[in-house]
Amino acid sequence: MSVEHPLLVIANPGAGPDSDGENLRVALDVLRANTDVKLLMVDEHTDLERALERRGRRRVVVAGGDGTVHQVVRVLRLRGELGDTLLGLVPVGTGNDLARTLGIPLDPARAARCVLHGTERRLDLLVDDAGGVAVNTVHVGLGAAVARTAAAFKQRLGRHAFPLGAVLGGLLHPGWHLRVEADGQVLNDYDRRVLLVGLANGSSLGGGLGTLSAAAEPDDGLADVIVSRATGPLARIGFGLGMREGSHVGREDVQVTRARVVRVYGQEFPYDADGELLGPVRARTWTVEHSVWRVLVPAEEKPADQSD
């Protein structure tokens, strides 16, 4: 598929380690050599909805990480335009976990060529009962605490802040009393504390340094659901370390299943959707909306080299 439309490139200058914008400039040079490009730099004050409303025929390209993709997808869904919008992705964020799952190159020039000549892939979306979305993962409990801890080290350590956050989070948080239901099946009840409830739409986590579920597929209509009861001091640390290599799913205090609807309620809990810290709340329900948005991926449909 070759590009037929001018592009609106949406970039977040605070999304990742590309502080001088060199990776973005490389991608823009490739895109501008092939079509007309308008660049929009977004921050918390940008009226993204108004910018999307005024894009005309321009195809939307997200230059950023999972958080920027999350923001654009949320606004497009609110506008009722998500299914009709084919998105390009140039991963210049810190984690870029969705791009890793989809095999989109981390090299900015190669990612830009994927925008120009890639093929369409339809993806699922995690949607909660408050109207929130997640393109890659949701973490309840420890995962949100990890994200909050990692945020303090993100500028200095980049993606390596995530495993540090996992270890520190495991040391500090004893768990939450929660009932967890997956497609009506009770996975955990109030009398047992859980350290983490994770919903994985994608397989990569923490900039490729970990995973919730290596088997997660972003287009199969189901979320991989991970419930950890590793609430003892050593168990918490072991679980956090195990997430780096994916060995956590084999622990006796971890349960893994797949479901379309997941409900969590009980003691107040924080949660994290694609790095956005939310809550605390006492209840939240997530539903997988199958094949509701579209992204350009490499035409060869083979995972790209994701090494840095």
SULFENKA-V729165 format. One line per field, one symbol per residue. burial: # if it has 24 or more other C-alpha atoms within 12 Angstrom, else .. A space follows every 10 residues. Layout:
BEGIN
burial = ???
END
This chain:
BEGIN
burial = ..#.###### ########.. ..######.# ##..#.#### ##.....#.. ##..#..### ########## #######... .##.###### ########## ########## ######.### ########.. .######### ########## #..#...### ########## #.######## ##....##.. ..######## ########## ########## ########## #...###### ######.##. ..######## #######.## ########.. ..######## #########. .....#..
END
